[in-house]
Amino acid sequence: MKYAIISDIHANADALGKVLQKCRELEVDKYICLGDIVGYNAEPEQCLQTIRDLNPLGVVKGNHDEYASNDDETMEGFNPHAKQAVLWTKSQLKEEERSWLAGLPMRLTIKNTNITIVHATLDSPESWGYIFDTHHAADNFSYQFTQLCFCGHSHVPIAFCKKPIALQDENPITEYTEWAYKKDEGLVPKNVTEEDSISLSIQPGFKYLINVGSVGQPRNRDPRASFAIYNVEEKLIVRYRLPYDIASAQAKIKAVGLPERLAARLERGN
């Protein structure tokens, strides 16, 4: 069984299309979405319909999904560009589509799997907090009762493992640094015009907290669409990084009158 884990699509149909093409090539069986289907980019309705057509095994609500589906016009904590994008997104979605987004759970343990999903954090999903280090990961692990937890929200891929009690020392939680970048390349990969992948093997007794990165608006200075595939039989999670037609996505952002900064950041990956 192969599960594709996708997050933070943010209405980027060009990036999503590339990811789904790769998933078909790899013969993915089921899809899991970690939220923020809409927001920032120019094709919210198309991306929403695409995700729904996949009949995903599980979907959770992201903060942009939340604000695009409710009646809050103030959006405290949002920067002006994000707020403008959310207000525009609301105008593009049908009432039924907004209702579907509003009904999504904040966190979900997927039946008959070892997987829990959340957009932000398990300990307080409605607060939209971020997981960037082992301290944040420790809080999340306290609420994690499955071997795997996949999260999004930060748009920055990161992975942690918690050792079984018998192996714990002064550092029971460690970061899997290779998940974010290859050590010999530094923080920013040398070549972002080609696709590549990074693998993480799942060991018995260990717990894992994994951010798969963003499909539609990466912020780790790597502009490629990022997602992961979990192969249950092989106990292997592979994160793929795919180049896509960024210029097309940028042109659509400008064409609908969204802030140009939202277009510019796609090619910078920040």
VOGU-3710 file (C-alpha; in Angstrom, 3 decimals, decimal comma):
1> mkyaiisdih> 0,000/0,000/0,000  1,311/3,430/-0,971  -0,052/6,618/0,581  0,747/10,011/-0,919  0,999/12,707/1,767  0,414/16,202/0,394  0,180/19,509/2,228  -0,099/23,251/1,727  -1,223/23,195/-1,898  -2,404/26,787/-1,584
11> anadalgkvl> -4,393/26,944/-4,814  -1,338/26,180/-6,970  -2,803/23,922/-9,653  0,435/23,792/-11,630  2,371/22,344/-8,709  -0,468/20,024/-7,699  -0,777/18,675/-11,223  2,920/17,835/-11,307  2,706/16,059/-7,957  -0,307/13,988/-8,978
21> qkcrelevdk> 1,378/13,044/-12,239  4,304/11,675/-10,219  1,911/9,856/-7,898  0,313/8,092/-10,849  3,740/7,076/-12,145  4,585/5,632/-8,724  1,216/3,855/-8,533  -0,026/5,497/-5,358  -3,059/3,745/-3,848  -4,505/6,426/-1,557
31> yiclgdivgy> -4,080/10,117/-0,859  -3,856/12,017/2,428  -4,075/15,820/2,604  -2,745/17,871/5,519  -4,676/21,044/4,779  -4,368/24,513/3,294  -5,760/23,470/-0,052  -6,559/27,129/-0,758  -4,956/30,532/-0,151  -2,125/32,570/-1,710
41> naepeqclqt> -2,351/31,301/-5,300  -4,855/31,740/-8,116  -6,765/28,470/-8,568  -8,525/27,612/-5,293  -11,646/26,077/-6,809  -9,715/23,870/-9,207  -7,397/22,613/-6,457  -10,284/21,993/-4,085  -12,189/19,991/-6,678  -9,062/18,026/-7,609
51> irdlnplgvv> -8,495/17,008/-3,997  -12,108/16,009/-3,521  -12,037/13,941/-6,727  -9,130/11,949/-5,318  -11,453/10,646/-2,593  -8,664/11,041/-0,043  -8,309/8,696/2,888  -8,076/11,699/5,203  -8,090/15,505/5,023  -7,598/18,006/7,836
61> kgnhdeyasn> -8,280/21,722/7,924  -5,528/24,292/7,517  -5,671/27,888/8,714  -6,289/29,224/5,210  -9,052/26,667/4,748  -10,505/27,864/8,054  -10,521/31,540/7,149  -11,690/30,953/3,587  -14,702/29,072/4,943  -15,764/31,207/7,913
71> ddetmegfnp> -17,140/34,744/8,220  -14,122/36,283/9,948  -13,035/39,312/7,917  -10,391/40,548/10,378  -8,069/37,509/10,247  -5,913/38,509/13,168  -2,300/37,447/12,695  -2,452/37,317/8,891  -0,141/39,594/6,936  -1,850/41,942/4,430
81> hakqavlwtk> -0,955/39,850/1,387  -2,256/36,646/2,944  -5,416/38,437/4,051  -6,012/39,816/0,568  -5,592/36,330/-0,872  -8,064/34,820/1,602  -10,692/37,472/0,896  -10,264/36,923/-2,837  -10,449/33,143/-2,325  -13,756/33,494/-0,494
91> sqlkeeersw> -15,178/35,282/-3,500  -14,121/32,416/-5,777  -15,572/29,519/-3,810  -19,165/28,354/-3,910  -21,070/28,140/-0,640  -21,033/24,340/-0,789  -17,252/24,356/-1,224  -16,810/26,665/1,741  -19,082/24,395/3,796  -16,964/21,385/2,882
101> laglpmrlti> -13,825/23,171/4,052  -15,556/24,302/7,251  -16,503/20,720/8,087  -12,974/19,339/7,944  -11,493/18,099/11,242  -8,492/19,785/12,852  -6,754/16,456/13,467  -7,497/12,914/12,434  -6,303/9,408/13,199  -6,865/7,413/10,030
111> kntnitivha> -8,686/4,138/10,609  -6,800/0,888/10,090  -3,451/2,689/9,794  -0,629/3,823/12,076  -1,122/7,427/10,919  -2,366/10,595/12,604  -2,576/13,822/10,601  -2,810/17,475/11,611  -2,120/20,739/9,837  -0,335/22,484/12,698
121> tldspeswgy> 0,194/20,695/16,046  -1,584/17,865/17,850  -1,439/19,555/21,250  -3,313/22,679/20,098  -4,336/22,420/16,437  -6,669/25,412/16,546  -3,831/27,722/17,677  -1,948/27,192/14,409  1,434/26,753/16,055  4,596/25,668/14,266
131> ifdthhaadn> 7,020/22,789/14,815  10,595/23,845/14,129  12,693/22,089/16,780  12,836/19,183/19,229  11,101/21,223/21,961  8,037/21,760/19,783  8,236/18,135/18,670  8,217/16,939/22,288  4,905/18,709/22,920  3,438/17,064/19,850
141> fsyqftqlcf> 4,711/13,580/20,729  2,870/13,832/24,073  -0,391/13,788/22,099  0,697/11,292/19,441  -0,655/7,765/19,942  0,217/6,340/16,537  3,650/5,551/15,188  3,449/8,214/12,493  2,187/11,780/12,570  2,267/13,947/9,461
151> cghshvpiaf> 1,910/17,727/9,731  2,251/20,812/7,550  1,686/24,554/8,079  5,291/25,796/8,171  5,965/24,946/4,494  9,361/23,730/5,709  10,081/19,979/5,665  11,366/18,628/8,951  11,311/15,219/10,627  11,792/13,957/14,191
161> ckkpialqde> 11,871/10,534/15,782  11,246/9,540/19,369  13,169/6,519/20,596  11,454/3,637/22,387  11,758/3,767/26,177  14,395/1,024/26,269  16,716/3,111/24,071  16,061/6,555/25,515  18,929/8,637/26,877  19,303/12,344/27,579
171> npiteytewa> 18,086/13,008/24,036  15,000/10,862/23,487  13,940/12,978/20,481  16,225/13,568/17,533  15,859/15,396/14,243  16,392/13,517/11,019  18,434/16,264/9,370  18,702/14,611/5,972  14,946/15,014/5,549  15,328/18,775/5,185
181> ykkdeglvpk> 18,438/18,795/3,018  21,400/16,716/1,953  24,368/17,296/4,213  26,848/17,652/1,340  24,687/20,332/-0,294  24,024/22,578/2,689  20,674/24,191/3,359  19,930/25,052/-0,273  20,261/22,259/-2,871  22,631/23,005/-5,732
191> nvteedsisl> 20,197/22,027/-8,459  16,508/22,843/-8,190  15,732/22,262/-11,875  15,624/18,465/-11,524  13,568/16,184/-9,328  15,121/14,204/-6,508  14,097/12,367/-3,361  15,063/11,719/0,247  14,165/8,524/2,122  13,389/7,768/5,753
201> siqpgfkyli> 13,146/4,176/7,026  10,593/3,442/9,751  11,953/1,355/12,627  9,818/-0,721/14,999  9,192/0,944/18,361  10,122/4,439/17,179  7,610/7,255/16,738  7,926/9,749/13,900  6,718/13,314/13,428  7,100/14,412/9,830
211> nvgsvgqprn> 6,459/17,637/7,956  6,402/16,785/4,246  6,897/20,365/3,048  4,625/22,352/0,752  3,247/21,497/-2,660  2,257/25,018/-3,635  4,422/27,514/-1,736  7,697/26,108/-0,340  9,553/28,272/2,177  12,824/26,370/2,589
221> rdprasfaiy> 14,590/28,207/-0,243  13,857/25,251/-2,541  11,082/26,251/-4,966  10,223/22,699/-6,003  6,924/21,123/-5,005  7,477/18,874/-1,997  5,417/15,854/-0,898  5,948/12,337/0,422  4,906/8,751/-0,243  4,622/6,223/2,563
231> nveeklivry> 5,160/2,632/1,434  3,585/0,529/4,178  5,064/-2,824/3,163  8,589/-1,466/2,786  8,261/0,716/5,934  9,716/3,575/3,929  8,744/7,229/3,551  10,182/9,063/0,551  10,000/12,836/0,133  10,019/13,946/-3,489
241> rlpydiasaq> 11,024/17,394/-4,732  9,625/18,222/-8,161  10,226/21,228/-10,426  7,055/22,549/-12,031  5,985/25,442/-14,265  6,451/28,282/-11,806  6,080/30,932/-14,510  2,582/29,648/-15,264  1,548/29,857/-11,604  3,030/33,366/-11,349
251> akikavglpe> 1,181/34,580/-14,428  -2,133/33,366/-12,994  -1,503/35,188/-9,702  -0,863/38,459/-11,547  -3,801/37,949/-13,901  -6,350/37,820/-11,066  -4,866/40,848/-9,298  -3,317/39,139/-6,278  -0,180/40,760/-4,777  2,890/40,376/-6,985
261> rlaarlergn> 4,932/39,380/-3,949  2,965/36,116/-3,862  4,152/35,418/-7,389  7,759/36,446/-6,758  8,203/34,235/-3,708  7,374/31,072/-5,667  10,648/31,186/-7,619  12,646/32,002/-4,476  11,074/29,290/-2,371  10,631/31,547/0,665
//
